[in-house]
Amino acid sequence: MKYNYLTMDINIAYSMLNMKLRDFYSSIEDLCEDEGVDKEALISRFKDNGFIYNNSTNQFTNI
């Protein structure tokens, strides 16, 4: 894992992941596979902090 998105400040993780999803990855699955992140744990952490993943925009957004 290059960065620990599961423990870093949620706002920093939100910004970093959305930038990576926008610029480098066509899906959350591609990002998680490449970065070695558990997709379900990532989505759960973001949901617990008021964010959801939107497949159509390939971005995390506020609930």
PQR file of N, CA, C, O and H, with PARSE charges and radii, in Angstrom:
ATOM      1  N   MET A   1       0.853  -1.175   0.000 -0.4000 1.5000
ATOM      2  CA  MET A   1       0.000   0.000   0.000 -0.0000 2.0000
ATOM      3  C   MET A   1       0.895   1.232   0.000  0.5500 1.7000
ATOM      4  O   MET A   1       1.764   1.373   0.860 -0.5500 1.4000
ATOM      5  N   LYS A   2       0.685   2.116  -0.954 -0.4000 1.5000
ATOM      6  CA  LYS A   2       1.493   3.317  -1.068 -0.0000 2.0000
ATOM      7  C   LYS A   2       1.145   4.341   0.008  0.5500 1.7000
ATOM      8  O   LYS A   2       2.033   4.966   0.588 -0.5500 1.4000
ATOM      9  H   LYS A   2      -0.021   2.002  -1.653  0.4000 1.0000
ATOM     10  N   TYR A   3      -0.135   4.508   0.267 -0.4000 1.5000
ATOM     11  CA  TYR A   3      -0.628   5.412   1.304 -0.0000 2.0000
ATOM     12  C   TYR A   3      -1.654   4.644   2.118  0.5500 1.7000
ATOM     13  O   TYR A   3      -2.333   3.761   1.594 -0.5500 1.4000
ATOM     14  H   TYR A   3      -0.856   4.000  -0.205  0.4000 1.0000
ATOM     15  N   ASN A   4      -1.768   4.977   3.399 -0.4000 1.5000
ATOM     16  CA  ASN A   4      -2.760   4.300   4.221 -0.0000 2.0000
ATOM     17  C   ASN A   4      -4.013   5.159   4.302  0.5500 1.7000
ATOM     18  O   ASN A   4      -4.208   5.910   5.258 -0.5500 1.4000
ATOM     19  H   ASN A   4      -1.215   5.694   3.825  0.4000 1.0000
ATOM     20  N   TYR A   5      -4.855   5.038   3.288 -0.4000 1.5000
ATOM     21  CA  TYR A   5      -6.087   5.817   3.205 -0.0000 2.0000
ATOM     22  C   TYR A   5      -7.069   5.480   4.318  0.5500 1.7000
ATOM     23  O   TYR A   5      -7.988   6.250   4.595 -0.5500 1.4000
ATOM     24  H   TYR A   5      -4.698   4.428   2.512  0.4000 1.0000
ATOM     25  N   LEU A   6      -6.876   4.327   4.955 -0.4000 1.5000
ATOM     26  CA  LEU A   6      -7.798   3.897   6.005 -0.0000 2.0000
ATOM     27  C   LEU A   6      -7.516   4.561   7.347  0.5500 1.7000
ATOM     28  O   LEU A   6      -8.362   4.531   8.241 -0.5500 1.4000
ATOM     29  H   LEU A   6      -6.129   3.701   4.729  0.4000 1.0000
ATOM     30  N   THR A   7      -6.340   5.160   7.499 -0.4000 1.5000
ATOM     31  CA  THR A   7      -6.012   5.808   8.775 -0.0000 2.0000
ATOM     32  C   THR A   7      -5.680   7.288   8.651  0.5500 1.7000
ATOM     33  O   THR A   7      -5.706   8.006   9.651 -0.5500 1.4000
ATOM     34  H   THR A   7      -5.652   5.185   6.773  0.4000 1.0000
ATOM     35  N   MET A   8      -5.370   7.760   7.452 -0.4000 1.5000
ATOM     36  CA  MET A   8      -5.021   9.182   7.308 -0.0000 2.0000
ATOM     37  C   MET A   8      -6.259  10.061   7.494  0.5500 1.7000
ATOM     38  O   MET A   8      -7.386   9.570   7.431 -0.5500 1.4000
ATOM     39  H   MET A   8      -5.349   7.177   6.640  0.4000 1.0000
ATOM     40  N   ASP A   9      -6.052  11.331   7.719 -0.4000 1.5000
ATOM     41  CA  ASP A   9      -7.144  12.300   7.842 -0.0000 2.0000
ATOM     42  C   ASP A   9      -8.096  12.119   6.668  0.5500 1.7000
ATOM     43  O   ASP A   9      -7.669  12.066   5.514 -0.5500 1.4000
ATOM     44  H   ASP A   9      -5.136  11.729   7.771  0.4000 1.0000
ATOM     45  N   ILE A  10      -9.379  12.025   6.965 -0.4000 1.5000
ATOM     46  CA  ILE A  10     -10.376  11.724   5.941 -0.0000 2.0000
ATOM     47  C   ILE A  10     -10.403  12.774   4.831  0.5500 1.7000
ATOM     48  O   ILE A  10     -10.622  12.431   3.669 -0.5500 1.4000
ATOM     49  H   ILE A  10      -9.726  12.068   7.902  0.4000 1.0000
ATOM     50  N   ASN A  11     -10.188  14.029   5.161 -0.4000 1.5000
ATOM     51  CA  ASN A  11     -10.215  15.083   4.141 -0.0000 2.0000
ATOM     52  C   ASN A  11      -9.024  14.997   3.201  0.5500 1.7000
ATOM     53  O   ASN A  11      -9.151  15.273   2.008 -0.5500 1.4000
ATOM     54  H   ASN A  11     -10.010  14.309   6.104  0.4000 1.0000
ATOM     55  N   ILE A  12      -7.874  14.619   3.727 -0.4000 1.5000
ATOM     56  CA  ILE A  12      -6.695  14.430   2.878 -0.0000 2.0000
ATOM     57  C   ILE A  12      -6.899  13.212   1.991  0.5500 1.7000
ATOM     58  O   ILE A  12      -6.597  13.250   0.798 -0.5500 1.4000
ATOM     59  H   ILE A  12      -7.771  14.395   4.696  0.4000 1.0000
ATOM     60  N   ALA A  13      -7.416  12.122   2.577 -0.4000 1.5000
ATOM     61  CA  ALA A  13      -7.681  10.912   1.793 -0.0000 2.0000
ATOM     62  C   ALA A  13      -8.702  11.206   0.694  0.5500 1.7000
ATOM     63  O   ALA A  13      -8.534  10.762  -0.442 -0.5500 1.4000
ATOM     64  H   ALA A  13      -7.661  12.091   3.546  0.4000 1.0000
ATOM     65  N   TYR A  14      -9.750  11.944   1.023 -0.4000 1.5000
ATOM     66  CA  TYR A  14     -10.790  12.327   0.062 -0.0000 2.0000
ATOM     67  C   TYR A  14     -10.170  13.068  -1.129  0.5500 1.7000
ATOM     68  O   TYR A  14     -10.450  12.750  -2.285 -0.5500 1.4000
ATOM     69  H   TYR A  14      -9.887  12.304   1.946  0.4000 1.0000
ATOM     70  N   SER A  15      -9.343  14.039  -0.833 -0.4000 1.5000
ATOM     71  CA  SER A  15      -8.715  14.834  -1.882 -0.0000 2.0000
ATOM     72  C   SER A  15      -7.762  13.988  -2.727  0.5500 1.7000
ATOM     73  O   SER A  15      -7.797  14.052  -3.956 -0.5500 1.4000
ATOM     74  H   SER A  15      -9.116  14.298   0.106  0.4000 1.0000
ATOM     75  N   MET A  16      -6.923  13.204  -2.077 -0.4000 1.5000
ATOM     76  CA  MET A  16      -5.946  12.388  -2.801 -0.0000 2.0000
ATOM     77  C   MET A  16      -6.624  11.340  -3.678  0.5500 1.7000
ATOM     78  O   MET A  16      -6.253  11.157  -4.837 -0.5500 1.4000
ATOM     79  H   MET A  16      -6.895  13.152  -1.079  0.4000 1.0000
ATOM     80  N   LEU A  17      -7.617  10.655  -3.121 -0.4000 1.5000
ATOM     81  CA  LEU A  17      -8.282   9.602  -3.884 -0.0000 2.0000
ATOM     82  C   LEU A  17      -9.059  10.159  -5.071  0.5500 1.7000
ATOM     83  O   LEU A  17      -9.015   9.584  -6.158 -0.5500 1.4000
ATOM     84  H   LEU A  17      -7.919  10.803  -2.179  0.4000 1.0000
ATOM     85  N   ASN A  18      -9.763  11.260  -4.882 -0.4000 1.5000
ATOM     86  CA  ASN A  18     -10.504  11.840  -6.005 -0.0000 2.0000
ATOM     87  C   ASN A  18      -9.561  12.310  -7.104  0.5500 1.7000
ATOM     88  O   ASN A  18      -9.878  12.184  -8.286 -0.5500 1.4000
ATOM     89  H   ASN A  18      -9.799  11.728  -3.998  0.4000 1.0000
ATOM     90  N   MET A  19      -8.401  12.851  -6.727 -0.4000 1.5000
ATOM     91  CA  MET A  19      -7.414  13.268  -7.731 -0.0000 2.0000
ATOM     92  C   MET A  19      -6.908  12.042  -8.488  0.5500 1.7000
ATOM     93  O   MET A  19      -6.815  12.065  -9.716 -0.5500 1.4000
ATOM     94  H   MET A  19      -8.143  12.954  -5.766  0.4000 1.0000
ATOM     95  N   LYS A  20      -6.582  10.978  -7.765 -0.4000 1.5000
ATOM     96  CA  LYS A  20      -6.086   9.770  -8.416 -0.0000 2.0000
ATOM     97  C   LYS A  20      -7.159   9.130  -9.301  0.5500 1.7000
ATOM     98  O   LYS A  20      -6.864   8.674 -10.406 -0.5500 1.4000
ATOM     99  H   LYS A  20      -6.657  10.960  -6.768  0.4000 1.0000
ATOM    100  N   LEU A  21      -8.397   9.097  -8.815 -0.4000 1.5000
ATOM    101  CA  LEU A  21      -9.488   8.543  -9.617 -0.0000 2.0000
ATOM    102  C   LEU A  21      -9.712   9.369 -10.881  0.5500 1.7000
ATOM    103  O   LEU A  21      -9.982   8.813 -11.946 -0.5500 1.4000
ATOM    104  H   LEU A  21      -8.636   9.467  -7.917  0.4000 1.0000
ATOM    105  N   ARG A  22      -9.604  10.667 -10.769 -0.4000 1.5000
ATOM    106  CA  ARG A  22      -9.797  11.549 -11.920 -0.0000 2.0000
ATOM    107  C   ARG A  22      -8.655  11.421 -12.926  0.5500 1.7000
ATOM    108  O   ARG A  22      -8.892  11.361 -14.132 -0.5500 1.4000
ATOM    109  H   ARG A  22      -9.384  11.118  -9.904  0.4000 1.0000
ATOM    110  N   ASP A  23      -7.416  11.378 -12.433 -0.4000 1.5000
ATOM    111  CA  ASP A  23      -6.257  11.487 -13.319 -0.0000 2.0000
ATOM    112  C   ASP A  23      -5.626  10.164 -13.755  0.5500 1.7000
ATOM    113  O   ASP A  23      -4.994  10.102 -14.810 -0.5500 1.4000
ATOM    114  H   ASP A  23      -7.223  11.426 -11.453  0.4000 1.0000
ATOM    115  N   PHE A  24      -5.791   9.105 -12.955 -0.4000 1.5000
ATOM    116  CA  PHE A  24      -5.023   7.891 -13.220 -0.0000 2.0000
ATOM    117  C   PHE A  24      -5.824   6.599 -13.323  0.5500 1.7000
ATOM    118  O   PHE A  24      -5.343   5.639 -13.925 -0.5500 1.4000
ATOM    119  H   PHE A  24      -6.304   9.155 -12.098  0.4000 1.0000
ATOM    120  N   TYR A  25      -7.022   6.540 -12.761 -0.4000 1.5000
ATOM    121  CA  TYR A  25      -7.759   5.278 -12.691 -0.0000 2.0000
ATOM    122  C   TYR A  25      -9.159   5.427 -13.264  0.5500 1.7000
ATOM    123  O   TYR A  25      -9.824   6.443 -13.057 -0.5500 1.4000
ATOM    124  H   TYR A  25      -7.413   7.320 -12.272  0.4000 1.0000
ATOM    125  N   SER A  26      -9.596   4.406 -13.985 -0.4000 1.5000
ATOM    126  CA  SER A  26     -10.930   4.448 -14.572 -0.0000 2.0000
ATOM    127  C   SER A  26     -11.991   3.897 -13.631  0.5500 1.7000
ATOM    128  O   SER A  26     -13.185   3.995 -13.917 -0.5500 1.4000
ATOM    129  H   SER A  26      -9.056   3.581 -14.153  0.4000 1.0000
ATOM    130  N   SER A  27     -11.564   3.311 -12.496 -0.4000 1.5000
ATOM    131  CA  SER A  27     -12.532   2.780 -11.532 -0.0000 2.0000
ATOM    132  C   SER A  27     -11.889   2.646 -10.158  0.5500 1.7000
ATOM    133  O   SER A  27     -10.665   2.631 -10.028 -0.5500 1.4000
ATOM    134  H   SER A  27     -10.594   3.232 -12.263  0.4000 1.0000
ATOM    135  N   ILE A  28     -12.723   2.552  -9.148 -0.4000 1.5000
ATOM    136  CA  ILE A  28     -12.241   2.330  -7.785 -0.0000 2.0000
ATOM    137  C   ILE A  28     -11.558   0.961  -7.682  0.5500 1.7000
ATOM    138  O   ILE A  28     -10.610   0.795  -6.914 -0.5500 1.4000
ATOM    139  H   ILE A  28     -13.717   2.564  -9.253  0.4000 1.0000
ATOM    140  N   GLU A  29     -12.038  -0.010  -8.452 -0.4000 1.5000
ATOM    141  CA  GLU A  29     -11.427  -1.337  -8.444 -0.0000 2.0000
ATOM    142  C   GLU A  29      -9.977  -1.279  -8.933  0.5500 1.7000
ATOM    143  O   GLU A  29      -9.094  -1.906  -8.347 -0.5500 1.4000
ATOM    144  H   GLU A  29     -12.808   0.124  -9.075  0.4000 1.0000
ATOM    145  N   ASP A  30      -9.740  -0.526 -10.005 -0.4000 1.5000
ATOM    146  CA  ASP A  30      -8.379  -0.380 -10.535 -0.0000 2.0000
ATOM    147  C   ASP A  30      -7.467   0.283  -9.511  0.5500 1.7000
ATOM    148  O   ASP A  30      -6.336  -0.157  -9.303 -0.5500 1.4000
ATOM    149  H   ASP A  30     -10.458  -0.017 -10.481  0.4000 1.0000
ATOM    150  N   LEU A  31      -7.956   1.336  -8.875 -0.4000 1.5000
ATOM    151  CA  LEU A  31      -7.161   2.035  -7.861 -0.0000 2.0000
ATOM    152  C   LEU A  31      -6.827   1.100  -6.709  0.5500 1.7000
ATOM    153  O   LEU A  31      -5.670   1.010  -6.298 -0.5500 1.4000
ATOM    154  H   LEU A  31      -8.875   1.694  -9.044  0.4000 1.0000
ATOM    155  N   CYS A  32      -7.825   0.407  -6.187 -0.4000 1.5000
ATOM    156  CA  CYS A  32      -7.614  -0.479  -5.033 -0.0000 2.0000
ATOM    157  C   CYS A  32      -6.648  -1.605  -5.362  0.5500 1.7000
ATOM    158  O   CYS A  32      -5.792  -1.951  -4.547 -0.5500 1.4000
ATOM    159  H   CYS A  32      -8.765   0.480  -6.521  0.4000 1.0000
ATOM    160  N   GLU A  33      -6.781  -2.175  -6.546 -0.4000 1.5000
ATOM    161  CA  GLU A  33      -5.873  -3.251  -6.949 -0.0000 2.0000
ATOM    162  C   GLU A  33      -4.439  -2.735  -7.050  0.5500 1.7000
ATOM    163  O   GLU A  33      -3.513  -3.372  -6.548 -0.5500 1.4000
ATOM    164  H   GLU A  33      -7.476  -1.894  -7.208  0.4000 1.0000
ATOM    165  N   ASP A  34      -4.255  -1.598  -7.688 -0.4000 1.5000
ATOM    166  CA  ASP A  34      -2.920  -1.040  -7.886 -0.0000 2.0000
ATOM    167  C   ASP A  34      -2.289  -0.570  -6.582  0.5500 1.7000
ATOM    168  O   ASP A  34      -1.086  -0.729  -6.376 -0.5500 1.4000
ATOM    169  H   ASP A  34      -5.007  -1.081  -8.096  0.4000 1.0000
ATOM    170  N   GLU A  35      -3.102   0.010  -5.701 -0.4000 1.5000
ATOM    171  CA  GLU A  35      -2.580   0.578  -4.451 -0.0000 2.0000
ATOM    172  C   GLU A  35      -2.615  -0.418  -3.293  0.5500 1.7000
ATOM    173  O   GLU A  35      -2.131  -0.108  -2.204 -0.5500 1.4000
ATOM    174  H   GLU A  35      -4.080   0.139  -5.868  0.4000 1.0000
ATOM    175  N   GLY A  36      -3.175  -1.603  -3.506 -0.4000 1.5000
ATOM    176  CA  GLY A  36      -3.221  -2.606  -2.455 -0.0000 2.0000
ATOM    177  C   GLY A  36      -4.165  -2.246  -1.318  0.5500 1.7000
ATOM    178  O   GLY A  36      -3.863  -2.487  -0.149 -0.5500 1.4000
ATOM    179  H   GLY A  36      -3.569  -1.855  -4.390  0.4000 1.0000
ATOM    180  N   VAL A  37      -5.308  -1.670  -1.665 -0.4000 1.5000
ATOM    181  CA  VAL A  37      -6.290  -1.227  -0.671 -0.0000 2.0000
ATOM    182  C   VAL A  37      -7.511  -2.125  -0.726  0.5500 1.7000
ATOM    183  O   VAL A  37      -7.957  -2.504  -1.809 -0.5500 1.4000
ATOM    184  H   VAL A  37      -5.554  -1.474  -2.615  0.4000 1.0000
ATOM    185  N   ASP A  38      -8.058  -2.471   0.438 -0.4000 1.5000
ATOM    186  CA  ASP A  38      -9.292  -3.245   0.512 -0.0000 2.0000
ATOM    187  C   ASP A  38     -10.458  -2.323   0.140  0.5500 1.7000
ATOM    188  O   ASP A  38     -10.772  -1.383   0.870 -0.5500 1.4000
ATOM    189  H   ASP A  38      -7.696  -2.164   1.318  0.4000 1.0000
ATOM    190  N   LYS A  39     -11.088  -2.600  -0.987 -0.4000 1.5000
ATOM    191  CA  LYS A  39     -12.154  -1.735  -1.507 -0.0000 2.0000
ATOM    192  C   LYS A  39     -13.297  -1.572  -0.518  0.5500 1.7000
ATOM    193  O   LYS A  39     -13.750  -0.454  -0.274 -0.5500 1.4000
ATOM    194  H   LYS A  39     -10.832  -3.365  -1.580  0.4000 1.0000
ATOM    195  N   GLU A  40     -13.764  -2.663   0.045 -0.4000 1.5000
ATOM    196  CA  GLU A  40     -14.905  -2.592   0.967 -0.0000 2.0000
ATOM    197  C   GLU A  40     -14.562  -1.798   2.221  0.5500 1.7000
ATOM    198  O   GLU A  40     -15.389  -1.030   2.712 -0.5500 1.4000
ATOM    199  H   GLU A  40     -13.396  -3.571  -0.154  0.4000 1.0000
ATOM    200  N   ALA A  41     -13.359  -1.972   2.740 -0.4000 1.5000
ATOM    201  CA  ALA A  41     -12.932  -1.213   3.924 -0.0000 2.0000
ATOM    202  C   ALA A  41     -12.842   0.274   3.604  0.5500 1.7000
ATOM    203  O   ALA A  41     -13.215   1.114   4.423 -0.5500 1.4000
ATOM    204  H   ALA A  41     -12.687  -2.596   2.341  0.4000 1.0000
ATOM    205  N   LEU A  42     -12.348   0.599   2.415 -0.4000 1.5000
ATOM    206  CA  LEU A  42     -12.229   1.999   1.994 -0.0000 2.0000
ATOM    207  C   LEU A  42     -13.605   2.643   1.860  0.5500 1.7000
ATOM    208  O   LEU A  42     -13.842   3.730   2.387 -0.5500 1.4000
ATOM    209  H   LEU A  42     -12.044  -0.083   1.749  0.4000 1.0000
ATOM    210  N   ILE A  43     -14.503   1.972   1.160 -0.4000 1.5000
ATOM    211  CA  ILE A  43     -15.852   2.502   0.974 -0.0000 2.0000
ATOM    212  C   ILE A  43     -16.567   2.637   2.319  0.5500 1.7000
ATOM    213  O   ILE A  43     -17.281   3.615   2.544 -0.5500 1.4000
ATOM    214  H   ILE A  43     -14.310   1.089   0.732  0.4000 1.0000
ATOM    215  N   SER A  44     -16.384   1.677   3.202 -0.4000 1.5000
ATOM    216  CA  SER A  44     -16.997   1.729   4.530 -0.0000 2.0000
ATOM    217  C   SER A  44     -16.472   2.910   5.346  0.5500 1.7000
ATOM    218  O   SER A  44     -17.248   3.619   5.987 -0.5500 1.4000
ATOM    219  H   SER A  44     -15.805   0.882   3.019  0.4000 1.0000
ATOM    220  N   ARG A  45     -15.169   3.116   5.321 -0.4000 1.5000
ATOM    221  CA  ARG A  45     -14.586   4.241   6.062 -0.0000 2.0000
ATOM    222  C   ARG A  45     -15.134   5.568   5.549  0.5500 1.7000
ATOM    223  O   ARG A  45     -15.480   6.451   6.334 -0.5500 1.4000
ATOM    224  H   ARG A  45     -14.540   2.539   4.801  0.4000 1.0000
ATOM    225  N   PHE A  46     -15.208   5.701   4.243 -0.4000 1.5000
ATOM    226  CA  PHE A  46     -15.725   6.944   3.679 -0.0000 2.0000
ATOM    227  C   PHE A  46     -17.206   7.130   4.015  0.5500 1.7000
ATOM    228  O   PHE A  46     -17.638   8.241   4.322 -0.5500 1.4000
ATOM    229  H   PHE A  46     -14.927   4.984   3.605  0.4000 1.0000
ATOM    230  N   LYS A  47     -17.973   6.059   3.958 -0.4000 1.5000
ATOM    231  CA  LYS A  47     -19.391   6.151   4.305 -0.0000 2.0000
ATOM    232  C   LYS A  47     -19.561   6.583   5.761  0.5500 1.7000
ATOM    233  O   LYS A  47     -20.422   7.407   6.069 -0.5500 1.4000
ATOM    234  H   LYS A  47     -17.622   5.157   3.708  0.4000 1.0000
ATOM    235  N   ASP A  48     -18.741   6.029   6.654 -0.4000 1.5000
ATOM    236  CA  ASP A  48     -18.791   6.391   8.077 -0.0000 2.0000
ATOM    237  C   ASP A  48     -18.456   7.865   8.302  0.5500 1.7000
ATOM    238  O   ASP A  48     -18.818   8.441   9.328 -0.5500 1.4000
ATOM    239  H   ASP A  48     -18.042   5.359   6.404  0.4000 1.0000
ATOM    240  N   ASN A  49     -17.762   8.468   7.336 -0.4000 1.5000
ATOM    241  CA  ASN A  49     -17.355   9.871   7.453 -0.0000 2.0000
ATOM    242  C   ASN A  49     -18.145  10.803   6.527  0.5500 1.7000
ATOM    243  O   ASN A  49     -17.747  11.946   6.302 -0.5500 1.4000
ATOM    244  H   ASN A  49     -17.467   8.000   6.502  0.4000 1.0000
ATOM    245  N   GLY A  50     -19.269  10.307   5.993 -0.4000 1.5000
ATOM    246  CA  GLY A  50     -20.160  11.171   5.233 -0.0000 2.0000
ATOM    247  C   GLY A  50     -19.918  11.263   3.745  0.5500 1.7000
ATOM    248  O   GLY A  50     -20.341  12.228   3.109 -0.5500 1.4000
ATOM    249  H   GLY A  50     -19.593   9.379   6.176  0.4000 1.0000
ATOM    250  N   PHE A  51     -19.235  10.264   3.168 -0.4000 1.5000
ATOM    251  CA  PHE A  51     -18.958  10.254   1.738 -0.0000 2.0000
ATOM    252  C   PHE A  51     -19.435   8.950   1.119  0.5500 1.7000
ATOM    253  O   PHE A  51     -19.448   7.910   1.778 -0.5500 1.4000
ATOM    254  H   PHE A  51     -18.891   9.480   3.685  0.4000 1.0000
ATOM    255  N   ILE A  52     -19.827   9.007  -0.146 -0.4000 1.5000
ATOM    256  CA  ILE A  52     -20.156   7.802  -0.899 -0.0000 2.0000
ATOM    257  C   ILE A  52     -19.369   7.824  -2.206  0.5500 1.7000
ATOM    258  O   ILE A  52     -18.987   8.883  -2.704 -0.5500 1.4000
ATOM    259  H   ILE A  52     -19.817   9.852  -0.681  0.4000 1.0000
ATOM    260  N   TYR A  53     -19.139   6.637  -2.746 -0.4000 1.5000
ATOM    261  CA  TYR A  53     -18.479   6.532  -4.043 -0.0000 2.0000
ATOM    262  C   TYR A  53     -19.548   6.510  -5.124  0.5500 1.7000
ATOM    263  O   TYR A  53     -20.499   5.732  -5.051 -0.5500 1.4000
ATOM    264  H   TYR A  53     -19.450   5.776  -2.342  0.4000 1.0000
ATOM    265  N   ASN A  54     -19.391   7.365  -6.128 -0.4000 1.5000
ATOM    266  CA  ASN A  54     -20.323   7.454  -7.244 -0.0000 2.0000
ATOM    267  C   ASN A  54     -19.674   6.812  -8.472  0.5500 1.7000
ATOM    268  O   ASN A  54     -18.698   7.334  -9.011 -0.5500 1.4000
ATOM    269  H   ASN A  54     -18.618   7.997  -6.188  0.4000 1.0000
ATOM    270  N   ASN A  55     -20.221   5.683  -8.904 -0.4000 1.5000
ATOM    271  CA  ASN A  55     -19.658   4.965 -10.059 -0.0000 2.0000
ATOM    272  C   ASN A  55     -19.685   5.785 -11.335  0.5500 1.7000
ATOM    273  O   ASN A  55     -18.750   5.726 -12.132 -0.5500 1.4000
ATOM    274  H   ASN A  55     -21.013   5.259  -8.467  0.4000 1.0000
ATOM    275  N   SER A  56     -20.746   6.545 -11.533 -0.4000 1.5000
ATOM    276  CA  SER A  56     -20.882   7.263 -12.805 -0.0000 2.0000
ATOM    277  C   SER A  56     -19.882   8.414 -12.941  0.5500 1.7000
ATOM    278  O   SER A  56     -19.469   8.746 -14.052 -0.5500 1.4000
ATOM    279  H   SER A  56     -21.506   6.593 -10.885  0.4000 1.0000
ATOM    280  N   THR A  57     -19.492   9.020 -11.825 -0.4000 1.5000
ATOM    281  CA  THR A  57     -18.499  10.097 -11.897 -0.0000 2.0000
ATOM    282  C   THR A  57     -17.102   9.619 -11.509  0.5500 1.7000
ATOM    283  O   THR A  57     -16.123  10.344 -11.688 -0.5500 1.4000
ATOM    284  H   THR A  57     -19.826   8.750 -10.922  0.4000 1.0000
ATOM    285  N   ASN A  58     -17.010   8.387 -10.971 -0.4000 1.5000
ATOM    286  CA  ASN A  58     -15.736   7.833 -10.503 -0.0000 2.0000
ATOM    287  C   ASN A  58     -15.112   8.745  -9.450  0.5500 1.7000
ATOM    288  O   ASN A  58     -13.910   9.010  -9.479 -0.5500 1.4000
ATOM    289  H   ASN A  58     -17.805   7.798 -10.825  0.4000 1.0000
ATOM    290  N   GLN A  59     -15.941   9.223  -8.520 -0.4000 1.5000
ATOM    291  CA  GLN A  59     -15.492  10.135  -7.472 -0.0000 2.0000
ATOM    292  C   GLN A  59     -16.221   9.838  -6.175  0.5500 1.7000
ATOM    293  O   GLN A  59     -17.336   9.317  -6.183 -0.5500 1.4000
ATOM    294  H   GLN A  59     -16.917   9.009  -8.497  0.4000 1.0000
ATOM    295  N   PHE A  60     -15.575  10.180  -5.046 -0.4000 1.5000
ATOM    296  CA  PHE A  60     -16.261  10.195  -3.768 -0.0000 2.0000
ATOM    297  C   PHE A  60     -16.951  11.542  -3.654  0.5500 1.7000
ATOM    298  O   PHE A  60     -16.388  12.566  -4.041 -0.5500 1.4000
ATOM    299  H   PHE A  60     -14.670  10.604  -5.040  0.4000 1.0000
ATOM    300  N   THR A  61     -18.173  11.546  -3.123 -0.4000 1.5000
ATOM    301  CA  THR A  61     -18.936  12.779  -2.937 -0.0000 2.0000
ATOM    302  C   THR A  61     -19.559  12.782  -1.552  0.5500 1.7000
ATOM    303  O   THR A  61     -19.658  11.738  -0.908 -0.5500 1.4000
ATOM    304  H   THR A  61     -18.630  10.714  -2.809  0.4000 1.0000
ATOM    305  N   ASN A  62     -19.978  13.951  -1.094 -0.4000 1.5000
ATOM    306  CA  ASN A  62     -20.678  14.062   0.184 -0.0000 2.0000
ATOM    307  C   ASN A  62     -22.034  13.378   0.085  0.5500 1.7000
ATOM    308  O   ASN A  62     -22.693  13.408  -0.954 -0.5500 1.4000
ATOM    309  H   ASN A  62     -19.898  14.800  -1.617  0.4000 1.0000
ATOM    310  N   ILE A  63     -22.431  12.762   1.193 -0.4000 1.5000
ATOM    311  CA  ILE A  63     -23.762  12.124   1.249 -0.0000 2.0000
ATOM    312  C   ILE A  63     -24.812  13.221   1.268  0.5500 1.7000
ATOM    313  O   ILE A  63     -26.007  12.930   1.314 -0.5500 1.4000
ATOM    314  H   ILE A  63     -21.896  12.738   2.037  0.4000 1.0000
TER
END
